Amino acid sequence: MMRKKFVAGNWKMNKDLRETGALIAGIRELMPAPPKNADVAVCPPFTALESAARALEGSAIGLGAQDMSGNDDGAYTGEVSGRMLAALGCRYVILGHSERRQYFLESDELVNAKAKKALSAGLVPIVCVGETLAEREGGLTETRIALQVRGSLAGLTSSEVERAVIAYEPVWAIGTGKTATPDQADQVHRHIRSLLMTQFDSKTSEKIRILYGGSVNADNAAELFSRDDIDGGLIGGASLKPESFHKICAAAG
Ligand code: PEP
């Protein structure tokens, strides 16, 4: 099955209002439209989403958030709901990023609750999974990924899961400059697809996009994206510079 490639930039806790406008202007200058065969999105911090939405007006580059609440609107101080993100013009939301799992103790159950709320708000959840270095070295990569995929997508229907995106991000490759080799990434992507086949069905497993994330840059993107089961990338550091982000998007298109 031909899946359209997808590149999303995870800006993390970088870029204030002014810097957001400048970065989006820089990206739009180099990339007035996403490449023909790829979707592109940027995911700035919450505080910059509204200005990012304005800066993206008239562009086919999508907007995403980096997290959201697992609850509907109400008495949850500090939280932001899926409905609020959708109202701002967000199409995507990153869920269960390893930094949230590590520093904010997010569990698969919480990621699952968030994924359900995201889908009911009309957002596309980008659900992140990935093993630590100790898990990889201990031969536990497939077990860890299976637990995360099953837990994070529990209780969803096939048609809901088809609207989601999975990002495989080995924790040891995030922000470290150590990229998984295309073979290493491909092997885990195929494992994820086989898990989806068991948990859902073969149509769902073929339809869902699985991104790779972890030190993707302008030099290694094309080789990673050339693999059939790697449907694009979730890009951290290299999404903060228009030149490198543009080159990575071009490699996907
Ligand atoms: C990320 O945090 O999602 C990520 C992939 O970061 P980097 O590209 O900087 O490794």
Residues whose N, C-alpha, C, O or C-beta is under 5 A from the ligand:
A	BS01	PEP	N10 A173 I174 G175 T176 G213 G214 S215 V216 L234 I235 G236 G237 A238
